[in-house]
Amino acid sequence: MSKIFLIAFMAFVFLFSSCDNKPKNPNEFEADIIIYGGTSAAVVSAVEAVKSGKTVLVVSPDTHLGGLSSGGLGFTDTGNKSTIGGLSREFYHRVWLHYNDSAAWKWQKHSEFGNKGQGTVAMDGENRTMWIFEPHVAEQVFEDFVVENKITVLRDEWLDRSNGLVKENGQIVSFKTLSGKTFSGKMFIDATYEGDLMAVAGVSYHVGREACSVYNETWNGVQGEVFQHGHHFKTKIDPYKIPGKPESGLLYGISSEKIAANCTGDTKIQAYCFRLCMSSNPDNLVPFPKPDNYYPANYELLGRVFDAGWREWFNKFDLIPNRKTDTNNHGPFSSDFIGMNYDYPEATYERRKEIIREHEDYQKGLLYYVANDPRVPKEIHDEMQKWGLAKDEFPDNGNWSRQLYIREARRMIGVYVTTENDVLAKREVPQPVGMGSYAMDSHNVQRYVTSEGFVQDEGDIGVDPKAPYSISYGSIIPKKEECTNLLVPVCVSSSHIAYGSIRMEPVFMILGQSAAMAAVLAIDNKVGVQQVSYELLKEKLLKAGQVVIASQAVLTK
């Protein structure tokens, strides 16, 4: 071999190896399945993808995983627990394992807590599940899922909603986040409460309440003078700053807009709040902080409710382990910031942050008012003084929940729209991939002045299904002409009132797992999500312990 040839050959080898080992762009990521979101559904979807042998990346806007399940909603809205299977049930089993350890009971004995909640046992020894838990316990379970399954999670990564998505031939190719990272995959799952990836991908969706006529429903749209819970004004309360004088203006939070006719559709959404973790243990509480933007006048309406004799303030201080609560809205004037979230679903990130801060200020001010203002009845004030924020929860956020309760935002209009007719068993549900059973529950949507001149709330609905109902595969996938490689297990295809039942954390986890299973089958068979064989999917669902039909739910207690 000549010297010239040898030098040329070595140069070629060097050039080839240099090209082969060229470092990849550190801001470019690729996996079989890309999951956008940090909710419970996002984590469960990722676990299922890994168990099915696929590579997966979780791109999470949130730093802490679990959404509401780790954000204060520890008094789980379950409905019929026999409908909860698969990894969703595994989550509640792991919570049970945690509280089986005496070391978990730091601030009280298990015997002091008892074993009741939601009309059933909190810790179910027979089925090895627990449904009531502290926020940090839930977060640890999600983090354990991540570690055990070696799931890569990129946190504090926000979808570029302006021009961050590449879509070709009806498929998402990649999306970019505001930090400049790009994520490419074969399948994508939008597991956010807001449905941002779905929206950017050009998938149809709805915000607000449909008119009853749209899906032949009874409980959708405006529902004035319909009171199915106790969250309304049961006595005649004057709405004006100076009682009896409309010219003085309305009290804070009351709309001057006239209420529309019943069953009318609108773009309004049910109220949001924070599910607060409070403590009554003097060694583990922080006094309710006075927010910078505190205006006692904002709570004058509550003062008038107290004046009228209302004393149910503590009725939704639902107890969770270690002398803590999951405190939710209750009554005519409470933690729900009614009418102040209408623009949230479509808002910019900056505006959403403002809305979240407005809700935080409102709710902190409410707590401070009840604990400190002389306007509040003494028995309420004295009892409230015994409570504070739990010192050992959310320590990096001033002991305040990191997750606003986004009860409803965008809802996809997909292959199949779940309506009250499905929830109330008025028709057979095709291709079921999970079940729901909770009441069709909508919180109040607006606060207005009645024709008689008194304040009233509207939108609070609670209609119980007679039995658990199935949720169709078509409700977690877009129409074929809009996108063929996206699944949406949280902002599902549903009417407003049906979503009031679906929107429960156990159901989101169920649908998250089913979405990942479908994504795996789509990849393996090189088809779009709309062409996945339902028989193969059903086989996979049942093997994983998912519950999809009522007869199966009866057997799975």
SVG drawing of the C-alpha trace seen along z (x, -y; Angstrom):
<svg xmlns="http://www.w3.org/2000/svg" viewBox="-89 -56 94 66">
<polyline fill="none" stroke="black" stroke-width="0.4" points="0.0,0.0 1.5,-3.3 2.1,-6.0 -0.2,-8.4 -3.0,-5.9 -2.5,-5.1 -2.7,-8.8 -5.9,-9.2 -7.5,-6.2 -6.8,-7.4 -8.2,-10.8 -11.3,-9.2 -11.7,-7.1 -11.2,-10.2 -13.7,-12.2 -16.3,-9.4 -15.8,-8.9 -16.0,-12.6 -19.3,-12.9 -20.6,-9.8 -19.6,-11.1 -20.8,-14.7 -22.4,-15.8 -26.1,-16.1 -27.8,-19.4 -28.4,-19.4 -31.7,-21.2 -33.2,-18.5 -35.0,-15.5 -36.7,-12.5 -38.8,-9.6 -41.5,-7.3 -44.1,-9.1 -43.9,-12.7 -46.2,-13.6 -46.9,-17.3 -48.0,-18.0 -47.2,-17.4 -50.6,-16.1 -51.4,-12.7 -52.5,-11.7 -49.1,-12.7 -47.2,-10.5 -49.4,-7.5 -49.3,-7.8 -45.5,-7.7 -45.4,-4.7 -47.6,-2.7 -45.5,-3.7 -42.3,-2.5 -44.0,0.8 -45.1,1.3 -41.5,1.0 -41.5,-2.5 -39.2,-5.4 -41.0,-8.4 -40.3,-11.9 -42.5,-14.0 -42.3,-17.7 -43.8,-19.4 -44.6,-23.1 -44.8,-22.2 -41.8,-21.7 -43.8,-19.4 -45.6,-16.4 -49.2,-15.3 -51.4,-18.3 -54.3,-18.5 -53.6,-15.0 -50.4,-16.4 -51.7,-20.0 -54.2,-19.7 -57.0,-17.5 -56.4,-14.7 -60.1,-14.0 -60.5,-12.1 -63.7,-12.4 -64.1,-8.8 -67.7,-7.9 -67.9,-4.1 -64.4,-2.8 -64.9,0.4 -64.5,-1.5 -61.0,-2.5 -58.4,0.0 -55.0,0.3 -52.3,-2.2 -54.9,-4.5 -55.7,-1.9 -52.0,-1.3 -51.6,-4.9 -54.2,-4.6 -52.6,-1.2 -49.3,-2.9 -50.9,-5.6 -52.4,-2.7 -48.9,-1.2 -47.6,-4.6 -50.2,-5.0 -49.7,-1.4 -46.4,-2.5 -46.7,-3.9 -44.0,-6.4 -46.5,-8.1 -48.6,-9.3 -46.4,-12.1 -49.0,-14.6 -51.6,-12.2 -52.2,-8.5 -54.0,-6.5 -56.6,-5.6 -57.3,-9.3 -57.9,-9.8 -60.3,-7.0 -61.2,-5.4 -64.2,-7.2 -64.4,-9.6 -66.8,-10.1 -69.2,-7.7 -66.8,-4.8 -63.5,-3.7 -60.5,-5.9 -58.1,-3.0 -59.6,0.1 -57.7,3.0 -59.7,5.6 -58.8,3.9 -55.5,2.4 -56.3,-1.1 -56.5,-4.5 -58.4,-7.4 -57.6,-10.3 -54.1,-11.5 -51.7,-14.5 -50.3,-16.4 -46.6,-15.5 -47.5,-11.8 -49.2,-11.9 -46.2,-13.8 -43.8,-11.1 -45.8,-8.4 -45.6,-10.1 -41.9,-10.7 -41.4,-7.0 -43.2,-6.1 -40.7,-8.3 -37.6,-6.8 -38.7,-3.2 -39.5,-3.4 -36.5,-5.6 -38.7,-8.2 -37.1,-11.4 -39.0,-14.4 -38.0,-17.9 -39.6,-20.4 -40.5,-24.0 -40.8,-23.6 -43.6,-25.6 -44.9,-25.0 -44.3,-27.8 -47.9,-28.5 -47.1,-31.1 -45.0,-29.1 -43.6,-26.1 -45.3,-23.2 -44.4,-21.5 -47.2,-19.4 -47.1,-17.6 -49.7,-15.5 -52.0,-15.6 -49.4,-14.6 -47.4,-16.4 -43.7,-16.1 -42.3,-18.1 -43.0,-21.0 -40.7,-23.6 -40.7,-25.1 -40.0,-28.6 -36.5,-27.6 -35.6,-26.6 -35.8,-22.8 -37.4,-20.8 -39.3,-17.5 -39.9,-15.0 -41.9,-11.9 -44.1,-9.3 -47.1,-9.9 -48.0,-12.8 -50.2,-13.0 -51.6,-16.3 -52.1,-15.7 -52.5,-19.3 -55.6,-20.8 -55.7,-23.5 -55.2,-21.6 -52.6,-23.9 -50.9,-21.3 -54.2,-20.2 -55.2,-23.7 -51.8,-24.6 -52.2,-21.4 -55.4,-22.8 -57.7,-20.3 -61.3,-21.5 -62.4,-22.3 -65.1,-24.2 -64.9,-26.6 -67.9,-27.2 -71.4,-25.7 -73.2,-24.4 -76.9,-25.1 -79.0,-22.1 -80.1,-21.8 -76.6,-21.1 -76.4,-17.5 -80.1,-17.1 -79.3,-17.6 -81.2,-18.8 -78.5,-20.1 -76.2,-22.0 -76.1,-25.8 -77.5,-28.4 -79.4,-26.8 -81.0,-29.7 -83.0,-29.0 -81.8,-25.4 -80.3,-24.5 -79.1,-20.9 -76.4,-21.6 -76.3,-24.1 -74.0,-26.5 -76.5,-29.3 -78.1,-32.2 -80.9,-30.7 -82.0,-34.0 -82.6,-37.3 -79.3,-39.2 -79.1,-42.8 -76.4,-43.1 -75.7,-46.9 -72.9,-48.6 -75.5,-50.7 -78.4,-48.4 -81.5,-49.4 -79.6,-51.9 -78.8,-50.5 -77.1,-53.8 -74.4,-53.0 -73.1,-50.2 -72.9,-46.4 -70.8,-44.7 -67.5,-43.1 -67.9,-40.0 -71.5,-40.5 -72.1,-40.9 -74.4,-43.5 -75.2,-41.3 -78.7,-40.0 -78.9,-36.2 -79.9,-34.4 -82.7,-32.0 -82.2,-28.4 -80.4,-26.1 -78.7,-29.0 -75.1,-28.3 -72.3,-30.8 -68.6,-31.1 -68.5,-31.1 -66.9,-28.4 -67.3,-27.0 -65.4,-28.7 -61.8,-27.8 -60.3,-27.8 -57.3,-26.3 -57.8,-23.1 -56.1,-24.2 -54.2,-22.0 -54.8,-23.4 -53.6,-22.2 -55.1,-22.4 -51.9,-21.2 -50.3,-24.2 -46.8,-22.7 -47.5,-22.4 -49.4,-25.4 -48.7,-28.8 -51.2,-31.6 -53.2,-32.7 -51.1,-35.4 -52.5,-38.8 -52.1,-39.3 -50.6,-42.5 -53.8,-43.2 -56.2,-42.8 -59.5,-44.7 -62.0,-43.8 -64.8,-45.4 -64.4,-42.5 -65.9,-40.2 -68.8,-42.3 -71.2,-39.9 -69.9,-37.1 -70.5,-39.4 -74.1,-39.8 -74.5,-36.0 -73.2,-35.6 -75.6,-38.3 -78.4,-36.2 -77.5,-33.3 -75.4,-31.1 -73.0,-29.0 -71.7,-26.3 -68.2,-27.8 -66.4,-24.7 -68.5,-22.1 -65.9,-21.4 -62.9,-21.3 -62.5,-17.6 -60.1,-15.8 -57.1,-14.0 -54.3,-12.3 -52.2,-14.2 -54.7,-16.8 -54.9,-18.4 -57.7,-19.2 -58.5,-19.3 -60.6,-22.4 -63.0,-23.0 -65.6,-25.5 -68.9,-25.4 -72.0,-27.6 -73.1,-30.8 -69.8,-32.7 -66.6,-30.7 -63.3,-29.8 -64.7,-29.7 -63.8,-33.0 -67.0,-33.1 -66.9,-34.7 -63.2,-35.6 -61.7,-32.9 -63.6,-33.2 -60.6,-34.2 -58.2,-31.6 -58.5,-28.8 -57.4,-30.9 -55.2,-33.4 -51.5,-34.0 -49.1,-32.5 -48.7,-36.0 -52.4,-36.5 -52.9,-33.1 -50.3,-34.0 -52.3,-37.1 -55.5,-35.1 -53.8,-32.6 -52.4,-35.4 -55.8,-37.1 -57.3,-33.8 -54.6,-33.5 -55.1,-37.0 -58.8,-36.5 -58.6,-33.2 -55.8,-34.4 -57.9,-37.5 -60.9,-35.4 -59.1,-33.3 -57.6,-36.4 -61.0,-38.1 -62.7,-35.1 -59.9,-34.7 -59.4,-38.4 -62.2,-40.7 -64.6,-41.8 -67.4,-41.6 -67.2,-37.8 -69.4,-36.1 -67.3,-35.3 -67.9,-31.6 -66.7,-31.4 -63.7,-33.8 -62.6,-31.8 -62.7,-28.5 -60.9,-29.8 -58.1,-31.0 -57.3,-27.4 -56.4,-26.8 -53.6,-27.7 -51.8,-26.5 -50.0,-23.2 -46.3,-24.1 -44.9,-20.9 -46.8,-21.2 -45.7,-23.2 -42.7,-24.6 -41.2,-26.1 -44.4,-28.1 -45.2,-29.7 -47.2,-26.6 -49.8,-27.5 -50.9,-25.0 -49.0,-25.2 -52.0,-24.1 -55.1,-26.2 -58.1,-23.9 -58.7,-24.2 -62.1,-22.5 -62.6,-23.0 -60.8,-24.8 -60.8,-23.7 -62.7,-20.5 -61.8,-18.7 -64.5,-18.1 -63.2,-14.7 -64.4,-11.5 -67.0,-11.0 -68.5,-13.6 -69.5,-12.2 -72.7,-13.9 -75.2,-13.5 -76.9,-10.9 -73.8,-8.7 -73.5,-9.5 -77.2,-8.8 -77.1,-5.6 -79.5,-6.8 -77.4,-5.3 -74.7,-2.7 -71.1,-3.9 -69.0,-2.6 -65.4,-1.3 -65.1,-2.0 -61.6,-2.6 -62.4,-3.5 -65.3,-4.4 -66.7,-7.2 -69.3,-7.3 -69.2,-10.6 -72.1,-13.0 -72.3,-15.5 -70.9,-18.3 -70.6,-21.9 -69.6,-24.6 -71.2,-28.0 -70.5,-30.0 -71.8,-33.4 -73.2,-35.7 -75.9,-38.0 -78.9,-40.1 -82.3,-38.5 -85.4,-40.2 -86.4,-40.8 -83.2,-42.7 -81.3,-40.1 -78.0,-38.4 -77.9,-34.8 -75.4,-32.2 -76.0,-30.2 -74.4,-27.1 -74.1,-24.8 -75.4,-21.4 -75.1,-17.9 -76.9,-15.1 -76.0,-11.5 -75.8,-8.8 -77.8,-5.7 -74.8,-3.5 -71.2,-3.8 -70.8,-4.6 -68.2,-3.9 -66.1,-6.5 -65.5,-6.0 -62.1,-5.8 -63.5,-8.3 -63.5,-10.9 -59.7,-10.9 -58.8,-11.2 -59.2,-14.0 -61.0,-13.7 -58.9,-12.0 -58.8,-15.1 -57.4,-17.2 -54.6,-15.1 -53.7,-11.4 -51.0,-11.1 -52.4,-12.9 -54.3,-11.7 -56.0,-13.9 -56.9,-12.1 -57.7,-15.3 -59.3,-17.9 -61.5,-15.1 -64.2,-15.3 -67.2,-16.0 -70.1,-18.4 -69.8,-20.8 -72.1,-18.9 -70.7,-15.5 -67.3,-16.8 -68.5,-17.6 -68.4,-13.9 -65.4,-12.9 -63.1,-15.6 -62.0,-13.5 -58.4,-12.7 -58.8,-8.9 -60.5,-9.1 -57.7,-11.3 -55.2,-8.6 -57.4,-5.9 -57.7,-7.7 -54.0,-8.6 -53.1,-4.9 -55.6,-4.0 -54.2,-6.8 -50.6,-5.5 -51.8,-1.9 -53.4,-3.2 -50.3,-5.2 -48.2,-2.1 -50.6,-0.1 -50.6,-2.9 -46.8,-2.9 -46.5,0.9 -49.0,1.1 -47.9,-2.0 -51.4,-3.6 -53.0,-6.7 -54.8,-6.7 -58.2,-6.6 -57.2,-3.3 -56.1,-1.5 -57.8,1.9 -60.2,1.6 -60.2,5.4 -56.4,5.3 -56.7,2.2 -59.5,3.8 -57.3,6.9 -54.4,4.7 -56.7,2.7 -58.2,5.8 -54.8,7.4 -53.6,4.2 -56.6,4.3 -58.5,1.5 -62.3,1.5 -64.3,0.5 -67.8,1.8 -70.3,1.9 -70.4,5.7 -66.7,5.7 -66.9,2.9 -69.2,5.0 -66.6,7.8 -63.7,5.5 -64.4,4.2"/>
</svg>
